[in-house]
Amino acid sequence: MTEQMHEFQAEVAKLLDIVTHSLYSEKEIFLRELVSNASDACDRLRYEALTQPELTKNDPEFEITISIDDKAGTLTIEDNGIGMSEQDMIENLGTIARSGTSRFSEQLTGDAAKDVTLIGQFGVGFYSAFMVADKVTVTSRRAGEETATVWSSEGHGSFAVESGTKEKRGTKIVLHMRKEAKEYLEVARLRRIIKTYADHIAIPVVLKSTTEGEEDETLNSASALWTRQKSEITPEQYTEFYHHVGQAFDTPWLTIHSRAEGRIEYTMLLFVPEQPPFDLFNPERKSQLKLYVKRVFITDDCEELIPAYLRFLRGVVDSEDLPLNVSREMLQHNPVLQKIRSGLIKKVLGELERKSTKDRENFAKFWDNFGAVLKEGIYEDTVNGERILKMSLFNSTGQEERTNLTDYLGRMKDGQDAIYYITGEDLEALKSSPQLEGFAAKGIEVLLLADAVDSFWLSKMTEFDGKLFKSVTRGAADLDKVADAEAKSEEAEKTPDGEMDSLIALFKTVLESKVKDVRVSARLTGSPVCLVADDGDMDIHLEKLLKAHKQFGAAENLRILELNPKHPLIKKLAANAQKNGASDAVNDAALLLLDQAHIVEGDPVADPVAFSKRMADFMANSISN
């Protein structure tokens, strides 16, 4: 095959420019990334060889080697892992995984120091090689194939691919070092970097001797970190392993290292990230845990290992009881894996509960990043849903900081018999919702639920500690049980019942096909009108969510229009209705107020042209009067 030139994917070109010209202070991480990739390649071949032993028959021992050539100014990292075909190289080294391409592009800020930290989040650490090299050449031969492919680039806008030769399987990366990066051709420097960043890798990292007669030197301990005693592992080693297994650059917020012994034995080394991964809300909701069996890598795509609501976890699980030749199909119904899954959930939730009670401030930071995901478990996990709900944090009208439900119950007013909440898409919009006015006047705290998942778990979890959840946008607002002196003193301000009866009758006639009912509101104190759902109907926000995902039928639940009898506009309209009966002014007011109520709910106006004309006419009449 003759040399073929290819253009980098646009996002990769941006990344290379950021990496090459950034002032990133830890350029040595390029070696960690390349050694980590080599380790993954060996792990994947070890798994393939379980069913195809011929792939490793002639070279069964895995190894990663590092070679220095002072004269040529090159550093070579080579592995005998699974290798890459020509198409693999074009896809893996010329593009970013499709699931991350658009997100990567969106998150580029133009600030090199910030953007370079995205490398780990998007699993493209290979490109960090261009921080120290002005040219990179990759020669790879896939296990089981006879031909090799050479990929090369100077880190600008293109790369070349051509046929090559390689005696054994695996991948060899040659870095042509920049003048200012010659320090990475020093043995002592490489020894320290590998010890710092790759000591946990369970495959020997060998430095080839540059002097004839001297033996090669293994730079790492080459034992799986999770198999060691916790007392032997430093926080720095845990962090570096997290960087390796999680393809991340932050530090873990929580580390869970535990071994289960008994009828089923397994080891878990799990990390909760400090920063949310870019694919946290990927519709596929895949787990990122790696499954090993007796220290042999099996898969990093095992849905049965951990529930989707814990998909933010990174780390490894190593089982002693699963068969080495276990397939992904067998994993789906394996009782051993189900017990491991149950143990993992119990351990993780236990650690989170401890954080929520003993370190509330730190737990709040976790909740900012992952609370919306963890709450999916309230809806999905019939066993642990209540446990998750109890530790959950919520914004509310009564507290600047988030509150849990236990604390909310302790602040309930005398006579209050429900946990009140309102759902929506925007926290600030919820805070100013007219449906909250009556509750605020009575000092009743309302939970502000702005995550999409809230509407779903509320449909399943109807109470907490004996108190029902009740939406302030559904049903009548029965606030009389929590009446106070202020509310009684305002009785005189209300519009006379006779006038309100006349106005409601007229509004019902005008809005007959547009609303389910019109009634006096007990929840409004400042706004003239609001829309609410009837007791037996679906919550307003949940209906919107289902419609957005095309999971709701064409028939729309009509809402109830509530009128505030203390509002000046409603008072005038009521007096006018009783005195003059039906009129164009009252008819237009009814339609305008309904449109206003829809606008407050974030709904589109049904007829913008008619709305605009009515508003103009109404304003003209108001000014003339």
Secondary structure, 3 states (H helix, E strand, C coil): CCCEEEECCHHHHHHHHHHHHCCCCCCCHHHHHHHHHHHHHHHHHHHHHHHCHHHCCCCCCCCEEEEEECCCCEEEEEECCCCCCHHHHHHHHHCCCHHHHHHHHHHCCCCHHHHCCHHHHCCCHHHHHHHCEEEEEEEEECCCCCCEEEEEECCCCEEEEEEECCCCCEEEEEEEECHHHHHHHCHHHHHHHHHHHCCCCCCCEEECCCCCCCCCEECCCCCCHHHCCHHHCCHHHHHHHHHHHHCCCCCEEEEEEEEECCCCCEEEEEEEECCCCCCCCCCCCCCEEEEEECCEEEECCCCCCCCHHHCCCEEEEEECCCCCCCCHHHHCCCHHHHHHHHHHHHHHHHHHHHHHHHCHHHHHHHHHHHHHHHCHHHHHCCCCHHHHHHHCCEEECCEEEEECHHHHHHCCCCCCCEEEEEECCCHHHHHCCHHHHHHHHCCCCEEEECCCCHHHHHHHCCEECCEEEEECCECCCCCHHHCCHHHHHCHHHCCCHHHHHHHHHHHHHHCCCCCCEEEECCCCCCCCEEEEECCCCCCHHHHHHHHHCCCCCCCCCCCEEEECCCCHHHHHHHHHHHHHCCCHHHHHHHHHHHHHHHHHCCCCCCCHHHHHHHHHHHHHHHHHC
